[in-house]
Amino acid sequence: MRGAADFPRAREISRALYLCGRLSDVPTLVNVYEKFSDVRDADIIPVRIADLLEAEEGSLSEPTHFEDAEYYRDAVLEAYQRLADDFGSDRVYVFHGKLFGGLHSPGISVRDYASRLCVAYVISSRHRRISIVRASIERGELRPLAVAAIVEAFLESAAASTYEDGVRYFFGHAIP
């Protein structure tokens, strides 16, 4: 086991992988959790795993519901493999057990997707991109309502219909 001193870095890496939302990163998230499961605050990692893999809150967010760490790992990897099979690849972006597009996903609030949308898309409008950054970082504080308002405006615009679920964009161009 690694020491608690290494955990802050591991927590930030797991956060970055979670925000990116790539299905292929789930095994890495499980490995990080296994290495630091005895560290205080490591319980955020299973919550992130569950957010990626489960459509509704389920058992993957609580490893203590499993007989031991091996059963938890097996359950996560089984859910991961099921999604990879469903989508034909693990090189897709997911959230709540579905392809993450951020634009056309029914039943998910804009507020829930605001930070993910900023990670997933570089919106082609320079002004809107700058607005998202300014709204989300003001004196080092996240302003989710301001970000949500900007995201809602984008989602209601004609430009939003050109974005396809599960595809990443850079300045309006799909990234292969």
Backbone hydrogen bonds, N-H to C=O, Kabsch-Sander energy under -0.5 kcal/mol:
donor,donor_aa,acceptor,acceptor_aa,energy
2,R,35,K,-0.8
6,D,3,G,-1.5
7,F,4,A,-0.9
10,A,6,D,-1.7
11,R,7,F,-3.3
12,E,8,P,-1.9
13,I,9,R,-2.3
14,S,10,A,-2.6
15,R,11,R,-2.0
16,A,12,E,-2.3
17,L,13,I,-2.5
18,Y,14,S,-2.3
19,L,15,R,-2.8
20,C,16,A,-2.2
21,G,17,L,-2.3
22,R,17,L,-0.6
23,L,92,V,-3.0
24,S,90,D,-1.6
25,D,22,R,-2.0
26,V,23,L,-2.0
29,L,25,D,-2.1
30,V,26,V,-2.3
31,N,27,P,-2.2
32,V,28,T,-2.6
33,Y,29,L,-2.4
34,E,30,V,-2.6
35,K,31,N,-2.1
36,F,32,V,-1.6
37,S,33,Y,-1.0
39,V,36,F,-2.3
42,A,39,V,-2.0
44,I,41,D,-1.2
45,I,42,A,-1.7
47,V,43,D,-0.9
48,R,44,I,-2.0
49,I,45,I,-2.4
50,A,46,P,-2.7
51,D,47,V,-2.2
52,L,48,R,-1.6
53,L,49,I,-2.2
54,E,50,A,-3.0
61,S,58,G,-0.9
62,E,59,S,-1.8
65,H,62,E,-2.2
66,F,63,P,-1.9
72,Y,68,D,-1.9
73,R,69,A,-2.7
74,D,70,E,-2.5
75,A,71,Y,-2.3
76,V,72,Y,-2.4
77,L,73,R,-2.7
78,E,74,D,-2.2
79,A,75,A,-2.1
80,Y,76,V,-2.7
81,Q,77,L,-2.5
82,R,78,E,-2.3
83,L,79,A,-2.0
84,A,80,Y,-2.5
85,D,81,Q,-2.6
86,D,82,R,-2.5
87,F,83,L,-2.7
88,G,84,A,-0.9
89,S,84,A,-1.1
94,V,21,G,-3.2
95,F,98,K,-2.2
96,H,51,D,-3.8
97,G,52,L,-2.1
98,K,95,F,-1.4
100,F,93,Y,-3.7
101,G,99,L,-0.7
108,I,105,S,-0.9
113,Y,109,S,-1.3
114,A,110,V,-1.1
114,A,111,R,-0.6
117,L,113,Y,-3.4
118,C,114,A,-1.8
119,V,115,S,-1.6
120,A,116,R,-3.2
121,Y,117,L,-2.4
122,V,169,Y,-0.9
123,I,121,Y,-0.8
126,R,124,S,-0.7
129,R,125,S,-2.4
130,I,126,R,-2.5
131,S,127,H,-2.3
132,I,128,R,-2.4
133,V,129,R,-2.1
134,R,130,I,-2.9
135,A,131,S,-2.8
136,S,132,I,-2.2
137,I,133,V,-1.8
138,E,136,S,-0.5
138,E,141,E,-1.8
141,E,138,E,-1.3
147,V,143,R,-2.1
148,A,144,P,-2.9
149,A,145,L,-2.1
150,I,146,A,-1.8
151,V,147,V,-2.8
152,E,148,A,-2.9
153,A,149,A,-2.0
154,F,150,I,-2.1
155,L,151,V,-2.9
156,E,152,E,-1.8
157,S,153,A,-0.5
157,S,154,F,-1.2
160,A,154,F,-0.6
160,A,157,S,-0.7
161,S,158,A,-0.9
162,T,159,A,-1.5
163,Y,160,A,-1.5
166,G,100,F,-1.0
167,V,164,E,-1.5
168,R,175,I,-0.6
169,Y,120,A,-1.1
170,F,173,H,-2.4
171,F,122,V,-0.6
172,G,122,V,-1.1
173,H,170,F,-1.6
175,I,168,R,-3.1
